[in-house]
């Protein structure tokens, strides 16, 4: 079942849901790459500033698509203990993967933000936006980053998400906005007509606008 034509449509629906919260001067943070086009629509609809928060998924050794954790700015690291036990993995087994993803994270921070410092989050209402929530690991990492940076209120907003991951994020954030959490949740991309891989150039264009 397709819910959205593309990320832009998803962003507009998400913005409509966020309006009900009557947020006070929110800052919208898009998770690159796919979350940024959604966040751009949210920022435009809410007339709010947009910035980027870089996080990276940590995949299982030999099975990169199977996410077992995530890293974020501020040296944040989140690992899924249940997945680690199921795969009989220890932190040492992930050293090479984490180091590689940390290098890519730093590259993206430089590319997207340049020499500009991150927007101050101190005591602000922050809305973390992604294009969907599967395991929830990258969103968990993002929440940890904005907490470290002193955000006053943390809202996680996604167009579609796995019910269990949505519930888990409710315990970590102040609010989760997710218009669709189908029990038959599959991969995030299956709910979109157009779910192309967003490029660095697209991210830069959205941020510049």
ZICORWO-V897566 format. One record per helix or strand. SS is the DSSP state (h for helix, s for strand). FROM is the first residue (numbers start at 1). TO is the last residue. Records with the same first field share a line. If there is no record, write none. Layout:
SS->FROM-TO  FROM-TO
//
This chain:
s->4-4  27-30  49-52  55-60  63-72  76-79  122-122  125-130  133-133  151-151  153-161  175-180  192-192
h->7-19  34-46  81-86  91-113  137-148  163-172  188-191  200-208
//
